[in-house]
């Protein structure tokens, strides 16, 4: 498995935090299509087939850290 690029990590963290391609694109100033292409490349590098699996693998192999995933207070309270 090859390491993710900095951009792939950045986009995967946005996805891990619940952002859609459109939201991530607006945040980064690119098109949703660009986000889809970046994620597809990240999936290939990680051997993943979808967002959830990519996030799980990236966490497991240390490409992204658990501290980068932010749970909204409302969801945190509901889970407690």
GIHUUR-V203942 format. One record per pair of residues at least 4 apart in sequence whose C-alpha atoms are under 6 Angstrom apart, sorted by the first residue. I is the first residue (numbers start at 1). J is the second residue. D is the distance in whole Angstrom. If there is no record, write none. Layout:
BEGIN
I&J&D, I&J&D
END
This chain:
BEGIN
1&45&6, 2&45&6, 4&8&6, 8&12&6, 8&38&6, 8&42&6, 12&16&6, 14&19&6, 15&19&5, 17&69&6, 19&23&6, 19&24&6, 21&25&6, 21&32&5, 21&35&6, 22&32&5, 25&29&6, 25&30&5, 25&31&5, 25&32&5, 43&47&6, 43&48&5, 43&54&6, 48&53&6, 48&54&5, 54&58&6, 58&62&6, 58&63&5, 58&64&6, 59&64&5, 59&65&6
END
